[in-house]
């Protein structure tokens, strides 16, 4: 939303679209292959896009289907925007090298530690660069300037070994794991600085297994099984990282014969997102191949039923479908239902649910009961909606209208049946855990 506000302030038209980088990477691959992509992928195939950049990891699943004899692509799922990436690797290497300096009797101060971080980024990129393959030298010098007048004389240098760096980063960020492993959650301290929600677990492979497991769709399988992998992001310039991820996927899904394989062709990891975004803009106007981006879940709101109170028992809850599975971004729908009382003028909890299993429900369908496998409750929203002027009633009768924006946000509009007043609740539909 902040990006949207900045774009509008910069003078862009209001009908612009924000495109996730993994999806843009797929468009870049399509632009490179043209119609040849239909010979490499077939109906039922599932493409995993793994994008690990400088500060983030993004995961996306894209499926291949057929409609009227034509192959088409549709987005199955989009993972959380994980704050773990190349910057974490640089910091991990800096921590390792600082230990090497300490063994030589050099204790680094904060200024030197920052300089070391930048030096470790350059060393990592040099040692793991594809251009490094075949070179005789397998080490890279890392120097830290001394403090004081004799800067040059106080410089300390050590050599870091290519294999040691590769092992440190591969095991720290792409360790071998099991398909049922999940990211570790550290106990949160009672007090902490306010900042970005950086991931506690740096293992991309465990985040990947959690992502594939979350979108199994309740079928008799532990996780979605990708058939192809598309790498994106600067981290995957290093072949060892790509190979380790493919090896882990092979361990999960049956070895060499059945393992997901990397998409063929040339891949520009530096410019794929920009090229893919440009291709998307062209395809949108010229009628080229586009990825259908419907929601990967159906969404529901919890409606508290009226009736006699029972001591110690909450009132029964009904789930009203407001967004069906696969609803396209940029579309909206009226939700058929009777009048529903909306609490205004005081704090209230609004409960939302989602489902990857109930793919046939339509807006207006109501569920009186469900299992925990069918519906998952998201984090509730707590808000105080403004009351209408001159009306003292705690409830306002409303009906619903839902809209999924091009930014991947579900807007649930509560429309008064007595006036032209309406209220909006919203949350993201592109994340695994909605909030």
C-alpha positions in Angstrom: 0.0 0.0 0.0 2.9 2.3 0.8 4.4 1.5 -2.6 1.1 2.3 -4.2 1.0 5.7 -2.5 4.6 6.5 -3.5 3.8 5.6 -7.1 0.8 7.8 -7.2 2.8 10.7 -5.6 5.4 10.2 -8.3 2.7 10.7 -11.0 2.0 7.2 -12.2 -1.6 6.5 -13.3 -3.9 4.9 -10.8 -4.4 1.7 -12.9 -0.8 0.5 -12.5 -0.2 -3.1 -11.4 2.3 -4.4 -8.9 3.9 -7.6 -10.1 5.6 -10.0 -7.7 9.2 -10.7 -8.7 8.9 -14.5 -9.0 6.0 -14.0 -11.4 8.0 -11.4 -13.3 10.8 -14.0 -13.6 8.4 -16.4 -15.2 7.4 -13.8 -17.7 11.1 -13.2 -18.5 11.5 -16.9 -19.2 8.4 -16.9 -21.4 9.8 -13.9 -23.3 13.0 -15.8 -23.9 11.3 -19.0 -25.1 8.3 -17.7 -27.0 6.0 -20.5 -28.1 8.7 -23.0 -27.3 7.7 -23.1 -23.7 4.8 -25.4 -24.6 7.3 -28.1 -25.6 9.1 -27.9 -22.2 6.0 -27.9 -19.9 2.9 -29.9 -20.2 -0.6 -30.2 -18.6 -0.4 -31.0 -14.9 3.2 -29.7 -14.5 3.9 -27.5 -11.5 6.7 -24.9 -11.6 8.4 -23.8 -8.4 9.9 -20.3 -8.6 12.5 -19.8 -6.0 13.7 -16.2 -5.8 16.5 -15.5 -3.3 17.8 -11.9 -3.5 19.9 -9.7 -1.4 17.4 -9.3 1.5 14.4 -11.5 0.7 13.2 -15.0 -0.3 10.1 -15.4 -2.3 8.4 -18.6 -3.3 5.7 -19.1 -5.9 3.9 -22.1 -7.6 2.6 -21.9 -11.1 0.6 -24.7 -12.7 0.0 -25.7 -16.3 -3.6 -26.4 -17.4 -5.5 -26.8 -20.6 -8.5 -24.8 -21.9 -10.1 -25.3 -25.3 -7.0 -27.1 -26.5 -4.6 -24.4 -25.4 -2.0 -24.6 -22.6 -2.3 -21.9 -20.0 -0.5 -20.9 -16.8 -2.1 -20.2 -13.5 -0.7 -19.2 -10.2 -1.3 -21.8 -7.6 0.2 -20.2 -4.5 2.4 -17.3 -3.3 4.5 -17.6 -0.2 5.2 -15.0 2.5 7.8 -12.3 1.7 10.6 -13.8 3.8 13.2 -11.4 5.1 16.2 -13.7 4.6 18.7 -13.6 1.8 22.1 -12.6 0.6 22.5 -10.0 3.3 22.2 -12.7 5.9 24.9 -14.7 4.1 27.3 -11.7 4.2 26.7 -11.3 7.9 27.2 -15.0 8.5 30.5 -14.9 6.7 31.5 -11.7 8.5 30.8 -13.5 11.8 33.0 -16.4 10.7 35.9 -14.1 9.6 35.7 -12.1 12.8 36.3 -15.3 14.6 39.4 -15.9 12.5 40.7 -12.4 13.3 40.1 -13.0 17.0 42.3 -16.1 16.8 45.0 -13.8 15.5 44.5 -11.4 18.5 42.5 -8.8 16.6 39.3 -7.7 18.2 37.1 -5.6 15.8 35.3 -2.5 16.9 31.8 -1.6 15.4 33.4 0.6 12.6 35.6 -2.3 11.5 32.8 -4.8 11.7 30.8 -2.7 9.2 33.8 -2.6 6.9 34.2 -6.3 7.3 30.6 -7.0 6.3 31.1 -5.2 3.0 34.4 -7.0 2.4 32.8 -10.3 3.1 30.1 -9.5 0.5 32.8 -8.9 -2.1 34.6 -12.1 -1.1 31.5 -14.2 -1.3 30.6 -12.9 -4.8 34.2 -13.5 -6.0 34.6 -17.0 -4.5 31.2 -18.3 -5.6 31.1 -16.5 -9.0 30.7 -18.8 -12.1 33.8 -17.0 -13.5 35.8 -18.5 -10.6 35.4 -22.0 -11.9 38.7 -23.5 -13.1 40.9 -20.9 -11.5 43.9 -22.1 -9.6 43.4 -19.8 -6.6 40.8 -21.0 -4.2 41.2 -18.2 -1.6 40.3 -14.6 -1.3 42.0 -12.0 0.9 39.9 -10.0 3.4 41.5 -7.0 5.0 40.5 -4.7 7.8 42.1 -1.4 8.3 43.5 -0.6 11.7 42.3 2.4 13.7 44.4 5.5 14.4 47.1 7.3 12.5 48.9 4.2 11.2 46.0 2.9 9.1 48.0 1.1 6.5 50.5 -0.2 9.0 47.7 -1.5 11.2 45.9 -3.4 8.4 45.2 -7.0 9.1 44.6 -9.6 6.4 43.5 -13.2 6.3 42.8 -15.5 3.4 39.3 -17.2 3.3 39.0 -20.5 1.6 36.5 -21.1 -1.2 35.4 -24.5 0.1 35.0 -23.2 3.7 32.8 -20.3 2.5 30.7 -22.6 0.3 30.2 -25.1 3.1 29.4 -22.4 5.7 26.7 -20.8 3.5 25.3 -24.0 2.0 24.8 -25.6 5.4 23.6 -22.4 7.0 21.0 -21.5 4.3 20.4 -24.6 2.2 20.8 -27.5 4.7 19.5 -31.0 3.8 16.2 -31.4 5.6 13.1 -33.6 5.6 9.9 -32.7 3.7 8.0 -32.5 7.0 10.5 -30.1 8.6 9.3 -26.6 9.4 11.2 -23.4 10.1 12.2 -23.1 13.8 10.6 -20.4 15.8 12.7 -18.9 18.5 11.1 -17.8 21.8 10.5 -14.1 21.5 11.9 -11.9 24.2 9.5 -9.8 26.2 11.2 -6.7 25.0 12.6 -6.1 21.5 13.3 -3.3 19.2 10.6 -2.3 16.8 11.6 -3.1 13.2 11.1 -5.4 10.2 10.0 -9.0 10.9 13.3 -10.7 10.0 13.2 -14.5 10.0 14.7 -16.3 12.9 15.4 -19.4 10.8 17.8 -18.8 7.9 17.2 -22.3 6.3 15.6 -21.6 2.9 15.0 -25.4 2.6 12.9 -25.5 5.7 10.9 -22.5 4.6 10.4 -24.3 1.2 9.1 -27.5 2.8 6.7 -25.5 4.9 5.5 -23.6 1.8 5.0 -26.8 -0.2 3.2 -28.5 2.7 0.9 -25.6 3.3 -0.5 -25.8 -0.2 -1.0 -29.6 -0.4 -4.7 -28.8 -0.6 -5.7 -31.4 2.0 -5.1 -34.2 -0.5 -3.4 -37.5 0.4 0.1 -36.1 0.1 2.4 -34.3 2.4 3.2 -31.4 0.0 2.8 -30.0 -3.5 5.2 -31.8 -5.9 6.9 -29.4 -8.3 8.0 -30.8 -11.7 10.2 -27.8 -12.6 12.2 -25.2 -10.8 13.0 -21.6 -12.0 15.7 -19.8 -10.1 15.8 -16.1 -9.7 17.8 -13.6 -7.6 21.5 -12.9 -7.2 22.1 -15.6 -4.7 21.5 -18.3 -7.3 24.4 -17.0 -9.5 26.4 -19.4 -7.4 26.0 -22.9 -8.9 26.5 -24.7 -5.5 23.3 -23.1 -4.2 21.2 -24.1 -7.2 22.6 -27.7 -7.1 21.9 -28.1 -3.3 18.3 -27.0 -3.7 17.8 -29.4 -6.6 19.5 -32.2 -4.5 17.1 -31.5 -1.6 14.1 -31.6 -3.8 15.3 -34.9 -5.3 15.6 -36.3 -1.8 12.0 -35.2 -1.0 10.4 -36.4 -4.3 12.1 -39.7 -5.3 15.6 -39.2 -6.5 17.0 -38.5 -10.0 14.2 -40.0 -12.1 11.3 -38.1 -10.5 13.2 -35.1 -9.1 12.1 -31.6 -10.2 14.4 -30.2 -12.8 15.6 -26.7 -13.6 14.0 -25.0 -16.5 16.2 -24.8 -19.6 17.5 -21.8 -21.4 19.5 -18.8 -20.5 18.6 -16.9 -17.3 19.6 -13.3 -16.6 19.3 -13.3 -12.8 20.2 -9.6 -12.6 17.5 -8.3 -15.0 14.8 -11.0 -15.1 12.4 -9.1 -12.9 12.7 -5.9 -15.1 12.5 -7.8 -18.4 9.5 -9.9 -17.1 7.6 -6.8 -16.0 8.1 -5.2 -19.4 7.0 -8.4 -21.1 3.9 -8.5 -18.9 3.0 -5.0 -19.9 3.3 -5.9 -23.5 1.3 -9.2 -23.1 -1.4 -7.3 -21.3 -1.9 -5.0 -24.3 -1.0 -7.3 -27.2 -2.7 -10.5 -26.0 0.4 -12.6 -25.2 0.7 -15.4 -22.6 -0.4 -14.3 -19.2 -0.3 -16.1 -15.8 -3.8 -16.3 -14.4 -3.5 -15.0 -10.8 -6.6 -16.1 -9.0 -6.6 -16.5 -5.2 -5.1 -19.7 -4.0 -7.7 -20.0 -1.3 -11.4 -19.3 -0.7 -12.1 -16.8 2.1 -14.9 -16.5 4.6 -16.1 -14.2 7.4 -17.3 -15.4 10.7 -20.9 -14.4 11.5 -22.0 -14.7 15.1 -25.5 -16.2 15.2 -28.4 -14.7 17.3 -30.0 -16.7 20.1 -30.3 -17.4 23.8 -27.1 -17.2 25.7 -25.7 -20.3 27.4 -23.3 -19.8 30.4 -19.7 -20.6 29.5 -20.5 -21.3 25.8 -19.8 -18.9 23.0 -22.5 -18.2 20.5 -22.4 -20.4 17.4 -20.5 -19.1 14.4 -21.3 -19.4 10.7 -18.8 -19.0 8.0 -19.9 -16.9 5.0 -17.9 -17.3 1.8 -17.0 -13.8 0.4 -14.2 -14.8 -2.0 -14.3 -18.0 -4.0 -11.2 -20.1 -4.8 -9.5 -18.7 -7.9 -11.1 -15.2 -7.9 -9.0 -13.1 -10.2 -7.2 -10.1 -8.9 -8.8 -6.8 -10.1 -12.3 -8.3 -9.9 -15.1 -7.8 -7.4 -18.3 -9.7 -6.5 -21.5 -9.0 -4.6 -22.0 -11.5 -1.7 -25.7 -12.6 -1.6 -27.0 -12.8 2.0 -29.6 -11.4 4.3 -28.9 -8.3 6.3 -26.0 -8.7 8.7 -25.4 -6.5 11.7 -22.1 -4.6 11.7 -20.8 -3.4 15.0 -19.8 0.3 14.8 -18.7 2.9 17.3 -16.8 0.4 19.6 -13.9 -2.0 19.3 -14.8 -5.3 17.6 -13.1 -8.4 16.4 -13.7 -9.5 12.9 -12.9 -13.1 12.2 -11.8 -14.4 8.8 -11.2 -17.9 7.6 -9.6 -19.4 4.5 -9.6 -22.8 2.8 -7.5 -24.5 0.2 -9.8 -27.5 0.1 -13.3 -26.0 -0.5 -12.9 -25.1 -4.2 -16.6 -25.2 -5.1 -17.9 -22.7 -2.6 -19.4 -19.5 -4.1 -19.9 -16.1 -2.6 -22.9 -16.2 -0.3 -22.5 -19.9 0.6 -22.7 -20.4 4.4 -21.2 -23.1 6.6 -22.7 -24.0 9.9 -19.9 -26.4 10.8 -16.5 -27.4 9.5 -13.3 -29.2 10.4 -10.0 -27.6 11.1 -8.6 -29.2 7.9 -11.4 -27.5 5.8 -11.1 -24.0 7.2 -8.2 -22.2 8.8 -8.7 -19.1 10.9 -6.5 -16.2 10.0 -5.3 -13.6 12.5 -8.5 -11.7 13.5 -8.8 -8.0 12.7 -9.6 -5.6 15.6 -11.0 -2.3 14.6 -13.4 0.5 15.7 -15.5 1.4 12.7 -17.0 4.9 12.8 -20.7 5.1 13.6 -23.1 7.0 11.4 -23.9 10.5 12.6 -27.2 10.8 14.3 -27.7 7.1 14.8 -27.1 5.5 18.2 -27.7 1.9 17.3 -24.7 -0.4 18.0 -25.5 -2.4 14.9 -25.9 -1.3 11.3 -27.6 -3.7 8.8 -25.2 -4.3 5.9 -24.6 -6.5 3.0 -21.1 -7.4 1.6 -19.2 -6.7 -1.6 -15.8 -8.2 -2.0 -12.9 -7.1 -4.2 -9.4 -8.5 -4.8 -7.2 -5.7 -5.9 -4.2 -5.9 -8.3 -2.0 -5.5 -5.2 -3.3 -8.8 -3.8 -5.5 -7.2 -1.1 -9.0 -8.4 -0.2 -11.3 -5.5 0.3 -14.5 -6.4 2.1 -17.0 -3.6 1.8 -19.8 -3.5 4.3 -22.6 -1.6 2.6 -25.4 -0.1 4.7 -28.9 -1.1 3.6 -30.3 2.1 5.2 -28.0 4.8 3.8 -25.1 5.3 1.3 -22.6 4.7 4.1 -20.0 1.9 3.6 -17.1 0.5 5.6 -14.0 -1.3 4.3 -12.0 -4.1 5.9 -8.9 -5.4 4.1 -6.1 -7.9 4.4 -3.6 -9.6 2.0 -4.5 -12.7 0.1 -1.0 -13.3 -1.3 0.5 -14.5 2.0 0.3 -17.9 3.6 -0.8 -16.5 7.0 -3.1 -13.6 6.3 -3.3 -10.7 8.7 
